[in-house]
Amino acid sequence: MEITSRTYADVVVVEPAGRIDIAAGPEFERAVMSLADPSVGARAGLVFDLESVEYIGSLGLRVLIIAAKELRSRGARIAVARMRPAVAEIMAVARFGNVVEIYPTLDAALAALTSGALEAQRAAARGGSS
């Protein structure tokens, strides 16, 4: 599993790739909990871009629950975007729409969290700073 992240204004976009299963669970949890820290830039929240995630198991879902509780305790938000059909089905069966905000695109998720995050992402895409 690979995990990269980018910060846009006060939102951190987390981009895991591969399978979030029992083998990757501890690594995923360490990465997510460190990125949820407001000093890292996640003052408004985290967006998980799941486009490159093939599968998410119970440990991955548990990490999202823990992150959601942490973020909500300080008034921040958590969202997921761009899920593959298999991951979307797992989220639907687990009724994860009650735990995280779900968006079809990264732009929609960023815009929902803060307009500044979407503007920063667009500036970065044009070659500006984020």
SULJOJO-V244359 format. One record per pair of residues at least 24 apart in sequence whose C-alpha atoms are under 10 Angstrom apart, sorted by the first residue. I is the first residue (numbers start at 1). J is the second residue. Records with the same first field share a line. If there is no record, write none. Layout:
BEGIN
I=J / J
END
This chain:
BEGIN
1=25 / 27 / 28 / 53
2=27 / 28 / 52 / 53
3=27 / 28 / 31 / 32
4=31
5=31 / 32 / 35 / 46 / 47 / 48 / 49
6=35 / 41 / 47 / 121 / 130
7=35 / 40 / 41 / 42 / 46 / 47 / 117 / 120 / 121 / 130
8=41 / 42 / 110 / 114 / 116 / 117 / 118 / 119 / 120 / 121 / 122 / 123 / 124 / 129 / 130
9=41 / 42 / 43 / 44 / 110 / 114 / 115 / 116 / 117 / 118 / 119 / 120 / 121 / 129 / 130
10=38 / 39 / 40 / 41 / 42 / 43 / 44 / 45 / 46 / 113 / 114 / 116 / 117 / 120 / 130
11=35 / 36 / 38 / 40 / 41 / 42 / 43 / 44 / 45 / 46 / 47 / 76 / 77 / 78 / 110 / 113 / 114 / 116 / 117 / 118 / 120 / 121
12=36 / 37 / 38 / 40 / 41 / 42 / 43 / 44 / 45 / 46 / 47 / 48 / 78 / 110 / 117
13=41 / 42 / 45 / 46 / 47 / 48 / 49 / 79 / 80 / 81 / 106 / 109 / 110 / 117 / 121
14=46 / 47 / 48 / 49 / 50 / 80
15=47 / 48 / 49 / 50 / 51 / 52 / 53
16=48 / 49 / 50 / 51 / 52 / 53 / 54
17=49 / 50 / 51 / 52 / 53 / 54 / 55
18=50 / 51 / 52 / 53 / 54 / 55 / 56
19=52 / 53 / 54 / 55 / 56 / 57 / 60
20=53 / 54 / 55 / 56 / 57 / 58 / 59 / 60 / 61
21=55 / 56 / 57 / 58 / 59 / 60 / 61
22=56 / 57 / 58 / 59 / 60
23=59
24=56 / 57 / 59 / 60
25=56 / 57 / 58 / 59 / 60 / 61 / 62 / 63
26=59 / 60 / 63
28=59 / 60 / 63 / 64
29=59 / 60 / 62 / 63 / 64 / 66 / 67
30=63
32=63 / 64 / 66 / 67
33=63 / 64 / 66 / 67 / 70 / 71
34=67
35=67
36=67 / 68 / 70 / 71 / 76 / 78
37=67 / 70 / 71
38=71 / 74 / 76
42=71 / 76 / 77 / 78
43=71 / 74 / 75 / 76 / 77
44=71 / 72 / 74 / 75 / 76 / 77 / 78 / 113 / 114 / 117
45=71 / 72 / 74 / 75 / 76 / 77 / 78 / 79 / 110 / 113 / 114
46=71 / 76 / 77 / 78 / 79 / 80 / 109 / 110 / 113
47=77 / 78 / 79 / 80 / 81 / 100 / 101 / 102 / 103 / 106 / 109 / 110 / 113
48=78 / 79 / 80 / 81 / 82 / 83 / 100 / 102 / 106 / 109
49=79 / 80 / 81 / 82 / 83 / 103 / 104 / 105 / 106 / 109
50=80 / 81 / 82 / 83 / 84 / 87 / 88 / 106
51=80 / 81 / 82 / 83 / 84 / 85 / 87 / 105 / 106
52=82 / 83 / 84
53=82 / 83 / 84 / 86 / 87
54=83 / 84 / 85 / 86 / 87
55=83 / 84 / 85 / 86 / 87 / 88 / 90
56=86 / 87 / 88 / 90 / 91
57=87 / 90 / 91
58=90 / 94
61=90 / 91 / 94 / 96 / 99
64=96 / 99 / 100
65=96 / 99 / 100
66=99
67=99 / 100
68=99 / 100 / 101
69=99
76=113
77=101 / 112 / 113
78=102 / 109 / 113
79=103 / 106 / 109 / 110 / 112 / 113
80=104 / 105 / 106 / 109
81=105 / 106 / 107 / 108 / 109 / 110
82=106 / 107 / 108 / 109
END
